[in-house]
Amino acid sequence: MLGILFLVIFLSLFVAVIGVVIYSFFRKRHGEESVYINSNLIKTAEVFRDPSTNRLMRVWVNPSNGKRVYLAEGQLPGNI
């Protein structure tokens, strides 16, 4: 009976860890937008390398509200 309990706990933890790993692949870093369709964005000179994904990120600014948008370099607003 005790062996079955340990097996259930182990399998539950295993499934939880796998879920966290899968989630981390879809999580956006540094406020990166997954969908941002706005052709009014202005490209800035600010570029940085995301340390968690090693991708080169470009900062764009919406002039109407000052909101900063982070997109992978080469990814254009409106073509996402």
C-alpha positions as CSV (number, residue, x, y, z in Angstrom):
1,M,0.0,0.0,0.0
2,L,2.9,2.4,0.9
3,G,4.6,1.6,-2.4
4,I,1.5,2.6,-4.4
5,L,1.4,5.9,-2.5
6,F,5.0,6.6,-3.3
7,L,4.4,5.7,-7.0
8,V,1.4,8.1,-7.2
9,I,3.4,10.9,-5.6
10,F,6.4,10.3,-7.9
11,L,4.2,10.3,-11.0
12,S,2.4,13.4,-9.9
13,L,5.7,15.3,-9.4
14,F,7.0,14.0,-12.7
15,V,3.9,15.3,-14.5
16,A,4.2,18.6,-12.7
17,V,7.8,19.0,-13.7
18,I,7.1,18.2,-17.4
19,G,4.2,20.7,-17.3
20,V,6.5,23.5,-16.0
21,V,9.2,22.7,-18.7
22,I,6.6,22.8,-21.5
23,Y,5.1,26.1,-20.1
24,S,8.6,27.6,-20.0
25,F,8.9,27.1,-23.8
26,F,5.8,29.3,-24.4
27,R,6.5,32.0,-21.8
28,K,7.5,35.3,-23.2
29,R,10.5,37.1,-21.7
30,H,11.1,40.8,-21.1
31,G,7.5,41.7,-21.9
32,E,7.8,40.3,-25.4
33,E,4.5,40.6,-27.3
34,S,3.2,37.4,-28.8
35,V,0.8,39.3,-31.1
36,Y,1.1,43.0,-31.6
37,I,-0.4,44.4,-34.8
38,N,0.4,48.1,-34.9
39,S,2.1,49.6,-37.9
40,N,2.5,52.9,-36.0
41,L,5.4,51.6,-33.9
42,I,8.7,53.4,-34.1
43,K,11.9,51.3,-34.2
44,T,14.4,52.4,-31.6
45,A,18.2,51.9,-31.5
46,E,17.9,49.9,-28.4
47,V,18.8,46.2,-28.9
48,F,19.7,43.6,-26.3
49,R,20.3,39.9,-26.1
50,D,17.8,38.1,-24.0
51,P,19.9,36.0,-21.5
52,S,17.2,33.4,-21.1
53,T,16.6,32.6,-24.8
54,N,19.8,34.1,-26.3
55,R,17.7,35.9,-28.9
56,L,18.5,39.4,-30.1
57,M,15.6,41.7,-29.1
58,R,14.6,45.1,-30.5
59,V,12.7,47.7,-28.6
60,W,9.8,49.5,-30.5
61,V,7.8,52.4,-29.1
62,N,4.2,53.3,-29.6
63,P,4.2,57.1,-29.9
64,S,0.6,57.6,-29.0
65,N,1.0,56.1,-25.5
66,G,4.7,55.6,-25.0
67,K,4.3,51.8,-24.5
68,R,7.5,49.9,-25.2
69,V,7.2,46.7,-27.2
70,Y,9.9,44.0,-27.3
71,L,10.1,41.9,-30.5
72,A,12.8,39.5,-31.7
73,E,15.1,41.2,-34.1
74,G,13.8,40.7,-37.6
75,Q,10.3,40.4,-36.4
76,L,8.3,43.4,-37.7
77,P,5.2,44.8,-36.1
78,G,2.1,43.8,-38.1
79,N,3.9,40.7,-39.6
80,I,3.6,38.6,-36.5
